[in-house]
Amino acid sequence: MKIEQVSWLDSDAIVLRERQRAEIAARYGTPDSEPGVAPSATDVAVFFVARDDDGTAVGCGGLRPLGEGVGEVKRMYVSPARRGSGVATLILRALEDWARAQGWASLRLETGDGQPDAARFYTRSGYGRIPDFGAYAGVEGSLCFERLL
């Protein structure tokens, strides 16, 4: 397994994000369930892709700076066939290591109540529930988490 920093516009990164958005749309029954501004090449500071030993892209995740040493985890995704294999943990640790190297103090994220698997993963990974922040404040079903680095 290799975790590689790539451009937001990397072709594998684009495909993985498309799969992530399709899965979210299926879970919530709408093509756009994300409040606020969607992440983009202009506001995502770093993006990683996980690759199997044969080079197949199997997961991804990025960070958007929120200011004052805080970042937001965006577009975490692991292909269904590779879930439970540790790929998500490797991606998340790469994001955390990168954030620490930038001097960031914490990472936040949002997931929804339709993703109990994601909420369990983040809790197991040391993230604690916090009040909904930013565009997620007041959004029904929004679950926000934070981890101090």
Legacy VTK file of the C-alpha trace (Angstrom):
# vtk DataFile Version 3.0
C-alpha trace
ASCII
DATASET POLYDATA
POINTS 149 float
0.000 0.000 0.000
1.287 3.440 -0.922
-0.148 6.782 0.155
0.745 9.438 -2.395
0.247 13.194 -2.338
-1.366 14.229 -5.621
-2.929 17.247 -7.261
-6.656 17.803 -6.722
-6.899 17.398 -10.514
-5.119 14.013 -10.608
-7.236 11.644 -12.729
-7.423 8.946 -10.028
-8.340 11.568 -7.418
-11.173 12.791 -9.633
-12.540 9.261 -10.138
-12.383 8.480 -6.402
-14.161 11.740 -5.507
-16.853 10.998 -8.085
-17.407 7.586 -6.484
-17.536 9.187 -3.042
-20.149 11.725 -4.164
-22.212 9.000 -5.891
-22.228 6.909 -2.709
-23.268 9.910 -0.604
-26.037 10.757 -3.089
-27.329 7.177 -2.886
-27.236 7.174 0.934
-29.064 10.482 1.301
-31.273 10.339 -1.794
-30.032 13.640 -3.218
-27.147 14.556 -5.519
-26.102 17.477 -3.306
-26.379 16.931 0.426
-23.304 18.998 1.328
-23.971 22.381 2.922
-21.586 25.195 2.168
-19.007 25.503 -0.572
-17.782 22.246 -2.068
-14.006 21.721 -1.844
-11.984 22.553 -4.941
-8.444 22.892 -6.263
-8.411 26.479 -5.022
-9.172 25.728 -1.374
-7.837 22.231 -0.676
-4.302 22.436 0.706
-3.357 18.793 0.199
-4.875 15.658 -1.294
-3.722 12.046 -0.930
-4.539 8.896 -2.892
-3.986 5.380 -1.537
-2.770 2.854 -4.081
-2.566 -0.918 -3.902
0.780 -2.506 -4.706
-0.316 -2.848 -8.349
-0.983 0.919 -8.537
-4.781 0.726 -8.351
-6.222 3.778 -6.591
-8.384 2.555 -3.694
-8.906 5.581 -1.433
-8.429 9.294 -0.975
-8.718 12.270 1.342
-7.804 15.917 1.550
-7.559 18.905 3.857
-9.066 22.348 3.591
-7.590 25.044 5.862
-10.142 26.731 8.116
-7.691 29.236 9.572
-5.999 29.666 12.941
-4.277 26.274 12.768
-7.427 24.283 12.048
-8.066 22.125 9.001
-11.073 20.220 7.719
-10.914 16.667 6.391
-12.637 16.537 3.006
-13.552 13.779 0.567
-12.378 10.800 2.607
-13.272 7.702 0.641
-12.208 4.065 0.391
-13.444 1.700 -2.310
-16.022 -0.676 -0.817
-13.907 -3.775 -1.551
-11.045 -2.337 0.534
-13.021 -1.129 3.548
-11.937 -2.643 6.836
-8.419 -3.239 5.501
-6.738 -0.234 7.167
-6.661 1.982 4.070
-8.757 4.725 5.678
-6.484 4.774 8.725
-3.407 5.170 6.516
-4.994 8.066 4.621
-6.154 9.782 7.803
-2.711 9.421 9.406
-1.077 10.894 6.293
-3.447 13.869 6.512
-2.720 14.325 10.215
1.046 14.084 9.688
0.873 16.672 6.908
-1.229 19.001 9.095
1.214 18.667 12.000
4.094 19.529 9.668
2.218 22.724 8.757
1.857 23.605 12.434
-1.888 23.015 12.492
-3.315 22.310 15.955
-6.451 20.341 15.072
-8.520 18.735 12.347
-12.289 18.880 12.079
-14.711 17.040 9.874
-18.369 16.539 9.220
-20.227 13.396 8.361
-23.929 12.681 8.372
-26.205 10.497 10.441
-26.645 8.338 7.322
-22.996 7.295 7.640
-22.744 5.496 10.991
-19.744 3.564 9.683
-17.848 6.832 9.153
-18.828 8.135 12.595
-17.525 4.910 14.187
-14.279 5.131 12.215
-13.576 8.711 13.258
-14.421 7.979 16.891
-12.058 4.980 16.884
-9.432 7.221 15.289
-9.465 9.674 18.209
-11.961 12.242 16.962
-14.537 13.531 19.414
-17.951 15.037 18.738
-18.062 18.825 18.707
-20.846 21.325 18.080
-21.610 21.684 14.382
-19.312 24.310 12.872
-19.330 26.604 9.852
-21.809 25.687 7.127
-22.896 22.622 9.146
-24.290 24.639 12.071
-28.004 23.996 12.351
-28.026 21.315 9.636
-30.213 18.416 10.712
-28.359 15.097 10.709
-24.916 16.702 10.635
-22.292 15.111 12.913
-19.096 17.082 13.488
-15.859 15.814 15.001
-12.449 17.191 15.939
-9.056 15.823 16.943
-6.302 17.844 18.536
-2.987 17.145 16.884
LINES 1 150
149 0 1 2 3 4 5 6 7 8 9 10 11 12 13 14 15 16 17 18 19 20 21 22 23 24 25 26 27 28 29 30 31 32 33 34 35 36 37 38 39 40 41 42 43 44 45 46 47 48 49 50 51 52 53 54 55 56 57 58 59 60 61 62 63 64 65 66 67 68 69 70 71 72 73 74 75 76 77 78 79 80 81 82 83 84 85 86 87 88 89 90 91 92 93 94 95 96 97 98 99 100 101 102 103 104 105 106 107 108 109 110 111 112 113 114 115 116 117 118 119 120 121 122 123 124 125 126 127 128 129 130 131 132 133 134 135 136 137 138 139 140 141 142 143 144 145 146 147 148
